[in-house]
């Protein structure tokens, strides 16, 4: 996700809100992402009330996640499986005036990332932008 955002032109001053529960692998997997985007927040790290501190693992934390994602400038679901959270947000944002959404084409990006892992990084950003912009970045899309 960090590499996609960086290739799309987002820099280290971009504020990112991560709506997620406990991540498998925790900080070890988030350290490279935090290096690219140090202004990374979640419902546990944003300024909050005492009530939120006591309930970060409950429904209140989920409500904060939902509202921040709903009202954000751009929303990017990172989980490709069936997710009521992401689907509800995408639908509401679409209904609310086509708010910008980034929907990565994981199949098209797979080969680009395989090449990146093999050290072929010279045209990585351009290739990512080509795939991402081909899908009408941030615009309504036809459902199949």
Secondary structure, 3 states (H helix, E strand, C coil): CHHHHHHCCCCCCCCEECCCCCCCCCHHHHHHHHHHCCCEECCCCCCCCHHHHHCCCCHHHHHHHHHHHHHCCCEECCCCCCCHHHHHHHHHHHHCCCCCEECCCHHHHHHHHHHHHCCCCCCHHHHHHHHHHHCCCCCCCCCC
